[in-house]
Amino acid sequence: MQREGWPEPGDLVVCTVSQVVDFGAFVTMDEYEGKQGLIHISEVASGWIKYIRDHVREGQKIVCKVLSVDRTRHHIDLSLKDVNEHQRREKIQEWKADQKSGKWLQMAYDGRPEDLKRVADALVSNFNSLYLAFEEAAVVGSNAFKDIGLTEEDVSLLEKLAKENVKIPSVEISGYVDMTSSSPDGIEVIKKALKQAKRIKDKEVTLTVAYVGAPRYRLHVTAPDYKHAESALKKSAQSVIKYMEQHGGEGTFLREA
């Protein structure tokens, strides 16, 4: 789905080269309805360019940086050379994800073009991306769409689409706890200490405990991001060590590299 309006200077945009001339290249902006731009030859590549077609060709899909926007003249200046490979890959990935999200919306609001436009505009306005809106809904549910002007029917439908189509992003980290106890019931103390590790109140975190080999146990955390994961791993290890020390044993934590 294409956006209405204009890009802002500094934005990265996906474009299709429509015409190559001696002084530059004209492009169609894939994300913005009815918008075209110009890449001057000086912005095509660094250094002197002998043959511009060695760098761009008609029909090529490229990522450009917006240099300036003149709405009165309907003119957009773009740069190809200011976009590095990492930015290009990341932007193309985001664009493809938005394309998929647009198709989900089109199917959900089939035969309802006015509602489709209304909902799409609200999501892009508040999240700057259709896919980011669905991703947020997959993580936090209907609260993602609170106070953005959507109806209860919209929210219910969008939440359903998110749960059916979006894989919630996650990270995984691990660490180890070494535990020793000279107490006669040392094995029971260790078992109860490991139970402390699983008492995580964060519903977005999953923790598993695995035996590695005496006296070592592995704590494995899955969470939406590294901040959540590191916090949960640290708290779990601390709770294990605290229990061991309170019951005459010892515990140490080692972070997996």
C-alpha positions in Angstrom: 0.0 0.0 0.0 1.2 3.5 -0.8 1.2 6.5 1.5 -0.3 9.8 0.8 1.7 13.0 1.5 5.4 13.6 1.2 8.6 12.2 2.6 10.8 14.3 4.8 14.4 15.3 4.2 16.6 12.5 5.7 14.1 9.8 5.1 15.2 6.6 3.4 12.8 5.7 0.6 12.4 2.7 -1.8 12.3 3.8 -5.5 12.2 2.3 -9.0 14.4 3.9 -11.6 12.1 5.1 -14.4 14.5 7.0 -16.7 18.3 7.4 -16.9 19.6 10.6 -18.5 23.1 12.1 -18.8 22.6 14.4 -15.8 21.0 11.9 -13.5 18.1 9.4 -13.0 14.4 9.9 -12.5 12.7 7.5 -10.1 9.2 6.6 -9.0 8.8 6.5 -5.2 7.3 3.1 -4.4 6.0 4.1 -0.9 4.4 7.4 -1.9 1.4 7.7 -4.2 2.1 9.7 -7.4 5.5 10.9 -6.2 8.7 11.0 -8.3 12.2 12.1 -7.6 15.5 13.0 -9.2 18.9 11.7 -8.4 21.4 14.2 -9.8 24.5 12.5 -11.3 26.6 13.9 -8.4 24.5 12.0 -6.0 24.5 8.7 -7.8 28.0 7.5 -6.6 31.1 8.9 -5.0 33.8 10.1 -7.3 33.7 10.9 -11.0 31.1 9.0 -13.1 32.0 8.2 -16.7 28.9 6.2 -17.6 25.9 6.7 -15.4 24.3 3.5 -16.6 27.2 1.6 -14.9 25.5 2.6 -11.7 21.7 2.8 -12.3 19.4 1.3 -15.0 15.7 1.5 -15.8 13.6 -0.8 -13.7 16.1 -1.1 -10.9 14.8 -1.1 -7.4 17.0 1.1 -5.2 17.0 2.8 -1.8 17.6 6.6 -1.7 18.0 9.3 0.9 15.7 12.3 0.6 17.8 15.5 0.3 15.1 18.1 -0.2 11.4 18.4 -0.9 9.8 21.3 -2.7 6.1 20.8 -2.5 5.2 23.8 -4.6 7.2 22.6 -7.5 6.5 18.9 -6.8 10.2 18.3 -6.8 12.1 15.8 -4.6 15.9 15.6 -4.7 17.4 12.2 -3.7 20.8 10.7 -3.1 21.9 7.1 -3.8 25.5 7.4 -2.7 24.5 8.5 0.8 22.9 5.1 1.5 25.2 2.3 2.7 24.6 -1.4 2.2 23.3 -2.0 5.8 20.8 0.8 5.4 19.7 -0.5 2.0 19.1 -4.1 3.2 17.3 -2.9 6.3 15.0 -0.5 4.4 14.2 -3.1 1.8 13.3 -5.6 4.5 11.1 -3.0 6.2 9.4 -2.2 2.9 8.7 -5.8 2.1 7.2 -6.3 5.6 5.0 -3.3 5.0 3.9 -4.7 1.6 2.8 -8.0 3.3 1.0 -6.0 6.0 -0.8 -4.0 3.4 -2.1 -7.3 1.8 -3.4 -8.5 5.2 -5.3 -5.3 5.5 -6.7 -5.4 2.0 -8.0 -8.9 2.5 -9.5 -8.0 5.9 -11.3 -4.9 4.5 -12.1 -6.4 1.1 -14.9 -4.4 -0.5 -14.5 -1.6 2.1 -12.1 0.8 0.5 -13.0 3.8 2.8 -12.5 1.7 6.0 -9.2 0.3 4.5 -7.9 3.8 3.9 -9.1 5.1 7.3 -7.4 2.2 9.2 -4.2 2.3 7.2 -3.8 6.0 7.6 -4.3 5.7 11.4 -1.7 3.0 11.7 0.9 4.7 9.5 0.3 8.0 11.4 0.8 6.5 14.8 3.4 3.8 14.1 5.0 5.1 10.9 4.7 1.6 9.5 1.9 -0.9 9.0 4.2 -3.8 10.0 5.4 -2.1 13.2 1.7 -1.6 14.2 1.0 -5.3 13.8 4.2 -6.2 15.5 3.3 -4.1 18.5 -0.2 -5.7 18.6 1.4 -9.2 18.6 3.4 -8.2 21.7 0.9 -6.2 23.8 -2.5 -7.0 22.2 -5.3 -4.6 21.7 -3.6 -2.0 24.0 -1.4 -1.2 21.0 -4.3 0.6 19.3 -5.6 2.5 22.3 -6.6 6.1 21.7 -5.7 6.2 18.0 -9.2 6.7 16.7 -10.1 3.1 15.7 -13.4 1.4 16.3 -13.8 -1.7 18.5 -14.3 -3.8 15.3 -11.1 -2.4 13.9 -9.1 -3.2 17.0 -10.5 -6.7 17.3 -9.8 -7.4 13.6 -6.3 -6.0 13.7 -5.4 -7.9 16.9 -6.6 -11.1 15.2 -4.5 -10.3 12.1 -1.4 -9.7 14.2 -1.7 -12.9 16.1 -2.2 -14.9 13.0 0.6 -13.4 10.9 3.3 -11.9 13.1 6.0 -13.9 14.7 6.9 -12.1 17.9 10.6 -11.0 17.9 12.7 -12.5 20.6 16.2 -12.9 21.8 17.8 -15.8 23.7 20.7 -15.6 26.3 22.1 -18.1 28.8 24.2 -18.2 31.9 25.3 -20.8 34.5 25.0 -21.1 38.2 27.4 -23.4 40.1 26.0 -24.6 43.4 27.5 -26.5 46.3 26.1 -27.6 49.7 27.7 -29.5 52.5 24.3 -30.0 54.2 22.9 -33.6 54.6 19.9 -32.5 52.5 22.1 -30.6 50.0 20.3 -32.1 47.0 17.0 -30.9 48.2 18.4 -27.5 48.9 19.7 -27.3 45.3 16.4 -28.4 43.9 14.5 -25.7 45.9 17.1 -23.1 44.9 16.5 -23.9 41.2 12.7 -23.4 41.7 13.5 -19.9 42.8 15.0 -19.2 39.4 11.6 -19.8 37.7 9.7 -17.4 39.8 9.8 -14.7 37.2 6.9 -12.2 37.2 7.6 -10.9 33.7 5.0 -12.6 31.5 7.1 -11.8 28.4 10.0 -13.9 29.6 10.5 -17.7 29.4 13.1 -19.3 31.5 14.3 -22.9 31.4 16.8 -24.7 33.7 19.0 -27.6 32.5 21.6 -29.7 34.3 25.0 -29.5 32.8 27.2 -31.4 35.2 27.9 -31.1 38.9 27.9 -28.5 40.2 26.7 -26.5 37.2 23.2 -25.7 35.9 22.3 -23.7 32.8 19.7 -20.8 32.9 18.3 -20.1 29.4 16.1 -17.0 28.9 13.9 -16.1 26.0 12.5 -12.5 26.0 11.3 -9.8 23.5 14.6 -7.8 23.8 18.1 -7.9 25.4 17.1 -5.6 28.2 14.3 -7.9 29.3 16.5 -10.9 28.9 19.5 -9.6 30.8 17.3 -8.4 33.7 15.5 -11.7 34.0 18.7 -13.8 33.8 20.3 -11.6 36.5 17.3 -11.8 38.9 17.0 -15.5 38.4 20.6 -16.2 39.2 20.6 -13.8 42.2 17.5 -15.6 43.6 19.2 -19.0 43.3 22.4 -17.8 45.0 20.5 -16.0 47.8 18.6 -19.2 48.6 21.7 -21.3 48.6 23.5 -18.9 51.0 20.5 -18.7 53.3 20.6 -22.5 53.6 24.3 -23.0 54.2 25.4 -23.5 50.7 27.2 -21.5 48.0 26.4 -20.3 44.6 28.2 -18.4 41.8 27.0 -17.0 38.4 28.8 -17.1 35.1 27.4 -15.4 32.0 27.6 -17.4 28.8 29.8 -15.7 26.3 
